[in-house]
Amino acid sequence: MSDGQPEQIRRYRRSTASYVRGSSPSSSGSTTSSTAPYSLETASVRIDVDGTTFELAGPDLPTDGQQTNFCVRPTALTRGVETNRLSVALETCEFRGEHVRAYGRWNGNAVVLQLEAVPEGEAVAVGFESADAHMVTSE
């Protein structure tokens, strides 16, 4: 802004927020079991993705047998979590000051990690809490 007038306006065809733009790893799979009745404290569902089962929790969970998509923010995929584990084959890492952004693949799916240090080796094992997964609906 200069004297209350815009000097430059940018238009984006796609969102510039990394969570929306696609930096969050996403997967799709079939629901294999769910708990009912649903309440925020007890609702959970197991989703099978290419032979790996993930347990997710939260509102608006799919029902048994339903195909669904979910994603997890890069900051929620951490080495210290023992649930919902996956081994990510690393492709490249970027140092970003306070953290390292690591790009890799799990079962052919692109995965983005935000780690505190550069991972050693060709793969890194990470996990996420059930409540950190977000259901993605297509309209």
KADA-V610048 format. One line per field, one symbol per residue. ss: DSSP state (A for helix, B for strand, O for the rest). burial: I if it has 24 or more other C-alpha atoms within 12 Angstrom, else O. A space follows every 10 residues. Layout:
ss: ???
burial: ???
//
This chain:
ss: OBOOBOOOOO OOOOOOOAAA AOOOBBBBBB BBBBOOOOOO OOOBBBBBBO OBBBBBBOOO OOOOOOBBBB BBOAAAOBOO OOOOOBBBBB BBBBBOOOOB BBBBBBOOBB BBBBBOOOOO OOBBBBBOOA AABBBBOOO
burial: OOOOOOOOOO OOOOOOOOOO OOIIIIIIII IIOIIOOOOO OOIIIIIIIO OOOIIIIIII IIOOOOOIII IIIIIIIIIO OOIIIIIIII OOIOOOOOOO IIIIIIOOII IIIIIOOIIO OOIIIIIIII IIIIIOOOO
//
